[in-house]
Amino acid sequence: MYSTHVTSFISTPFVTLKNTHTHTKVLHPKLCTSTPRMSLNQNPNTNLITTITKLLWGQSLPPQLLISTVRSTWSTTWHLMMSQLAPSDPTGSYTRPTSQFRINSNPKFSKNLHLYVGLPCPWAHRTLIVRALKGLEDSIPVSIASPGIDGSWEFRVHTDPNKGKLVPGLDKANGCKTLREVYKLTRGGYNGRSTVPMLWDVERKEVFCNESYDIIEFFNSGLNGIAGNPELDLSPAALKDEIRKWNEIIYPNVNNGVYRCGFAQSQEAYDKAAEGLFRTLEMLEDHLGGSRYLCGDVLTLADVCLFTTLIRFDVVYNVLFKCTKKKLIEFPSLHGYLRDIYQIPKVAETCNMGQMMEGYYNILFPLNPGGIKPLMPSGCEDEVLSTPHNRGSLQSEAKVVQHSIS
């Protein structure tokens, strides 16, 4: 979740307040005081704590003992929450769990499949893009979940101002309230992680697959009989080896690399992840300066996988995940490449930037305890992403570009 593989986030209790405005009269005839109107988002516990601290210390800072105690307690609690949110190895480096439901070489499935996704998730975003490009919208319906306050995926109607974009809604296949309920419908029951994307077999009542790359490969080549655009091949036989090599670079260093930065639980783990991330971005910047797409002038699955991380980079990863060395907009070729793919018909409507921001900043409590959502960077707005990319001229050069994949 915000990767396919994060299962839940930590939340704190909240209080819903009525919007009241009361006045209190005092005995003095010339004096009148009124209690201030309380914000709908203001927690009365915060006011109580503020009052107590002022009584104890006035305007001065709290005693050093209190500061050190709170810091130690928060640090311990943070590591506990992070261990549940993002499992790590002994060095504090994020270790991504593997998907449980995979597609084998001879898959058995009915003709009635249903896709479950969440818009903040880059792994789910891959499946939406390939589904759209292959013209599978009518053949593979989709239900779009949104993250609940506890981080689990739930289905509810959203009023979203982003016209022309996909928005969260209800479960169209099973009528469930949460994705966990859908997973539990599978034959024999299920008590594991309820992640997106997930491809559901409606007739067989079981999870067909919840591994994003398996799903996009399946959408690309396994459903051409019902696809609206069967001629499109995002993984041509002649390029499979090169696609694989690109994936071996991009997945650990970029796709998973941003999570290894954000979910690092030690300075050593963060430094290693950040170095690998920006070294790879510099290499990609150099390569894409002379090649329209990763494999020349042909859009492939490798490009789709890179795109869904890049589109979230400045709006989420640069800030929340501490990927701060450079913004994506500071890489001219990478940002042009991003705009190029964004402007491919049907791709932009899968990119709901508001939902991406809400899903990360409002839900990832250990990384953003205050839940404050920053302003969207100007380079991430639709008007900027729709500006000319001028990358078509690279097509003739792409066939002779030499690059090192190691």
C-alpha positions in Angstrom: 0.0 0.0 0.0 1.8 3.0 -1.3 3.5 0.1 -2.1 1.7 -3.0 -2.9 3.1 -4.5 0.2 2.5 -2.1 3.1 -0.4 -3.6 5.0 -1.5 -1.0 7.5 -0.7 2.4 9.0 -0.9 3.6 12.6 -3.7 6.0 13.6 -4.5 7.9 16.7 -7.9 8.4 18.2 -9.7 11.5 17.1 -12.6 13.6 18.4 -15.4 15.1 16.3 -16.6 18.4 17.7 -19.8 20.3 17.2 -19.4 23.9 15.8 -20.6 25.9 18.8 -20.3 29.5 19.8 -21.3 30.3 23.4 -21.2 33.5 25.4 -20.6 33.8 29.1 -21.8 36.8 31.0 -19.8 38.1 34.1 -21.1 40.2 37.0 -19.2 43.3 36.2 -21.6 45.5 34.2 -19.0 46.9 31.8 -17.2 43.6 31.1 -18.2 40.8 28.9 -16.2 37.9 27.8 -16.9 35.2 25.2 -15.3 31.9 24.8 -13.6 31.6 21.4 -15.1 29.5 18.7 -13.3 26.2 18.4 -12.0 25.0 15.1 -13.6 21.8 13.8 -10.2 20.3 13.6 -9.0 21.5 17.0 -8.5 18.8 19.6 -9.7 19.8 23.1 -6.9 17.6 24.6 -4.4 19.9 22.9 -5.9 22.9 24.7 -5.8 21.1 28.0 -2.1 20.2 27.5 -1.3 23.8 26.5 -3.0 25.2 29.6 -1.1 22.8 31.9 2.3 23.5 30.3 1.8 27.3 30.7 0.9 26.8 34.3 4.0 24.7 34.9 6.6 26.6 32.9 5.1 29.8 31.6 6.7 30.8 28.4 9.9 28.9 29.0 10.8 25.6 27.5 9.9 22.4 29.3 12.6 20.9 31.6 15.3 18.9 29.9 14.2 15.8 31.7 10.8 16.0 30.2 12.1 16.6 26.7 14.5 13.7 26.8 11.8 11.4 28.2 9.3 12.3 25.5 12.0 12.0 22.8 13.0 8.5 24.1 9.4 7.4 24.3 8.6 8.7 20.8 11.7 7.1 19.4 10.8 3.7 20.9 7.2 4.0 19.7 8.2 5.2 16.2 10.5 2.1 15.8 7.7 -0.1 17.0 5.2 1.4 14.5 7.8 1.3 11.6 8.5 -2.4 12.3 4.9 -3.1 11.6 4.5 -0.7 8.7 7.8 -1.5 7.0 9.7 -4.6 8.0 13.4 -4.1 8.0 16.6 -6.2 8.1 19.2 -5.9 11.0 20.7 -2.8 9.4 17.4 -0.9 9.4 16.9 -1.3 5.6 13.3 -1.8 4.4 12.6 -5.3 3.3 9.6 -5.7 1.0 7.4 -8.8 1.6 6.7 -10.9 -1.4 3.2 -11.2 -3.0 1.3 -14.4 -2.1 -0.8 -14.9 -5.2 1.2 -15.2 -8.4 0.3 -16.2 -12.0 1.9 -19.4 -13.1 2.8 -20.5 -16.7 -0.6 -22.2 -17.2 -3.1 -20.0 -15.3 -6.7 -21.1 -14.7 -9.3 -18.4 -14.6 -12.8 -17.5 -15.7 -13.7 -14.9 -18.2 -15.0 -12.7 -15.5 -12.1 -10.9 -13.8 -12.2 -7.8 -11.7 -9.4 -5.4 -10.8 -9.0 -3.8 -7.4 -6.6 -0.8 -7.0 -5.9 2.2 -4.9 -4.9 5.5 -6.5 -2.0 6.4 -4.2 -0.2 3.1 -4.9 2.4 3.1 -7.7 2.2 -0.6 -8.0 -1.5 -0.5 -8.6 -1.0 2.4 -11.0 1.0 0.2 -13.3 -2.1 -2.0 -13.8 -4.4 0.9 -14.5 -2.1 2.2 -17.2 -1.6 -1.1 -19.0 -5.3 -1.8 -18.7 -6.1 1.5 -20.4 -3.4 1.3 -23.1 -4.5 -2.2 -24.1 -8.2 -1.2 -24.2 -9.3 -3.5 -21.4 -11.6 -1.0 -19.6 -14.8 -2.7 -20.7 -13.5 -6.3 -20.3 -11.8 -5.8 -16.9 -13.9 -3.6 -14.6 -12.2 -1.9 -11.7 -13.1 -1.0 -8.1 -11.0 1.8 -6.6 -10.4 1.6 -2.9 -9.1 4.5 -0.7 -7.0 4.2 2.4 -8.9 4.3 5.7 -7.7 6.1 8.8 -6.0 2.8 10.0 -4.3 2.4 6.6 -6.4 -0.5 5.4 -8.2 -0.2 2.0 -11.9 0.6 2.1 -14.6 1.4 -0.3 -16.6 4.6 -0.1 -18.0 7.3 -2.4 -15.7 10.2 -2.9 -16.4 13.7 -4.1 -13.3 14.6 -6.0 -12.8 17.9 -7.8 -10.3 16.3 -10.3 -12.6 16.1 -13.3 -11.5 13.6 -15.9 -9.5 11.5 -13.4 -10.2 8.2 -11.8 -11.7 8.5 -8.3 -12.3 6.0 -5.5 -15.7 4.5 -5.1 -17.6 1.4 -4.0 -16.8 -2.3 -4.5 -18.5 -3.1 -7.8 -17.8 -6.8 -7.8 -18.7 -8.0 -4.2 -20.2 -5.0 -2.5 -17.8 -5.3 0.4 -16.8 -2.3 2.6 -13.1 -3.1 2.8 -10.6 -4.9 0.7 -9.9 -7.3 3.6 -13.5 -8.5 3.3 -12.9 -9.3 -0.4 -9.8 -11.3 0.4 -11.6 -13.3 3.0 -14.2 -14.3 0.4 -11.6 -16.5 -1.3 -12.2 -20.2 -0.9 -10.7 -21.6 2.3 -10.5 -18.1 3.8 -7.6 -15.8 4.1 -5.8 -14.0 7.0 -2.8 -12.5 5.2 -2.0 -9.0 3.9 -4.8 -7.4 1.9 -2.9 -5.5 -0.8 -3.4 -3.7 -4.1 -3.4 -4.3 -7.0 -5.4 -7.4 -6.8 -7.0 -9.3 -9.7 -10.2 -11.1 -8.6 -11.8 -14.1 -10.3 -15.5 -13.3 -9.9 -16.9 -16.7 -10.9 -14.3 -18.8 -9.0 -14.5 -16.5 -5.9 -10.8 -16.3 -5.4 -7.8 -14.0 -5.8 -6.3 -14.6 -9.2 -3.1 -12.5 -8.6 -1.9 -9.7 -6.4 1.6 -9.2 -7.9 1.7 -6.1 -10.0 4.2 -7.2 -12.6 2.4 -10.5 -13.2 -0.8 -8.5 -13.8 0.7 -6.1 -16.3 2.3 -8.9 -18.2 -1.0 -10.8 -18.2 -2.9 -7.7 -19.4 -0.3 -7.1 -22.1 -0.3 -10.6 -23.7 -2.8 -12.8 -22.0 -6.1 -11.1 -22.9 -5.6 -10.0 -26.5 -8.8 -11.8 -27.4 -10.9 -9.3 -25.4 -8.6 -6.3 -25.6 -9.6 -3.2 -27.5 -6.0 -2.6 -28.6 -4.5 -6.1 -29.1 -1.9 -4.9 -31.6 -0.1 -2.9 -28.8 2.8 -5.0 -27.4 4.5 -3.5 -24.4 6.9 -6.4 -24.1 8.1 -7.4 -27.6 10.0 -10.6 -27.9 13.1 -8.8 -29.3 13.2 -6.5 -26.3 12.4 -8.9 -23.4 16.0 -9.2 -22.4 16.6 -5.5 -22.4 13.3 -4.9 -20.5 14.4 -7.4 -17.9 17.8 -5.7 -17.5 16.2 -2.3 -17.0 13.8 -3.7 -14.4 16.7 -5.2 -12.5 18.1 -1.7 -12.2 15.0 0.3 -11.7 13.1 -1.9 -9.3 15.7 -2.0 -6.4 17.1 1.5 -6.9 14.1 3.6 -7.9 10.7 1.8 -7.5 11.7 0.3 -4.2 14.5 2.7 -3.6 12.2 5.6 -2.7 10.6 3.3 -0.1 14.0 2.2 1.2 14.7 6.0 1.8 11.3 6.7 3.4 11.1 3.6 5.5 14.8 3.4 6.6 15.1 2.9 10.3 18.8 3.8 10.6 21.0 6.5 9.1 23.2 3.9 7.4 20.2 2.3 5.7 18.9 5.7 4.5 22.3 6.9 3.2 22.8 3.7 1.2 19.3 3.9 -0.3 19.6 7.6 -1.2 22.9 7.1 -2.8 21.6 4.2 -5.0 18.5 6.2 -5.9 20.2 9.3 -7.1 23.0 7.5 -8.8 20.4 5.6 -10.8 18.4 8.7 -11.6 21.6 10.4 -12.9 22.2 7.4 -15.1 18.7 7.4 -16.4 18.9 11.2 -17.0 22.0 10.6 -19.2 20.4 7.7 -21.1 17.1 9.4 -21.7 18.9 12.4 -23.0 19.5 10.4 -26.2 16.7 7.9 -26.2 12.9 8.6 -26.2 12.1 5.6 -24.0 14.2 3.1 -22.1 14.4 0.7 -25.0 14.6 3.2 -27.8 11.6 4.5 -29.6 9.2 1.8 -28.2 7.2 2.2 -25.0 7.6 -0.9 -22.9 6.5 -2.3 -19.5 9.8 -1.0 -18.1 8.7 2.5 -18.9 5.4 2.0 -17.3 7.1 0.8 -14.1 9.5 3.8 -14.0 6.7 6.3 -14.8 4.5 5.4 -11.8 7.4 6.2 -9.4 8.5 9.4 -11.3 5.0 10.9 -11.3 5.0 10.7 -7.5 8.5 11.8 -7.0 8.2 15.6 -6.4 4.7 15.5 -5.0 5.5 12.8 -2.4 8.9 11.1 -2.3 11.0 14.2 -2.4 9.3 15.6 0.7 7.8 12.7 2.7 10.4 10.1 1.9 13.4 12.4 2.3 14.5 11.9 -1.4 15.8 15.5 -1.2 19.1 15.7 -3.1 17.3 16.8 -6.3 13.7 17.2 -7.5 12.6 15.4 -10.6 12.0 18.7 -12.3 15.7 19.4 -11.9 16.4 16.5 -14.3 15.5 17.9 -17.7 15.4 14.6 -19.7 13.6 12.7 -16.9 11.0 15.4 -16.6 10.5 15.6 -20.3 10.2 11.7 -20.4 7.6 12.0 -17.6 5.6 14.5 -19.6 5.9 12.4 -22.8 4.3 9.4 -21.2 1.8 11.5 -19.2 0.5 12.9 -22.6 -0.1 9.4 -24.1 -3.9 9.1 -24.5 -5.6 7.6 -21.4 -2.5 7.9 -19.2 -3.3 11.3 -17.6 -6.7 10.2 -16.4 -5.1 7.5 -14.2 -2.9 10.1 -12.5 -5.0 11.7 -9.7 -2.4 13.8 -7.9 -4.8 14.9 -5.2 -5.5 11.3 -4.2 -1.8 10.5 -4.3 -1.1 13.3 -1.8 -4.0 12.4 0.4 -3.1 8.7 0.5 0.5 9.4 1.6 0.4 12.5 3.8 -2.9 11.8 5.6 -2.3 8.1 6.3 1.4 7.5 6.9 1.2 8.6 10.5 4.8 7.5 11.5 6.2 9.7 8.7 3.8 12.6 9.1 2.3 12.6 12.6 0.5 15.9 12.1 -1.2 14.8 9.0 -0.5 18.1 7.3 -0.6 18.0 3.5 1.8 20.4 1.8 1.0 22.4 -1.3 1.3 20.6 -4.5 4.5 21.5 -6.3 3.9 23.6 -9.4 5.8 21.1 -11.6 3.2 18.4 -10.8 0.2 20.3 -11.9 -1.7 19.1 -15.1 -0.9 22.4 -16.9 2.9 21.8 -16.5 2.7 18.1 -17.2 0.8 18.9 -20.4 3.5 21.2 -21.8 5.3 20.1 -25.0 8.1 17.6 -24.3 9.8 17.8 -27.7 11.0 14.2 -27.4 9.8 13.0 -30.8 13.0 14.1 -32.4 14.9 11.5 -30.3 13.3 8.6 -32.2 15.7 8.6 -35.1 18.7 8.7 -32.7 17.4 6.0 -30.3 18.5 3.1 -32.4 22.1 4.0 -32.2 22.3 5.0 -28.6 24.6 2.8 -26.6 24.1 2.5 -22.9 25.5 0.4 -20.1 23.2 -1.8 -18.0 25.0 -3.4 -15.2 
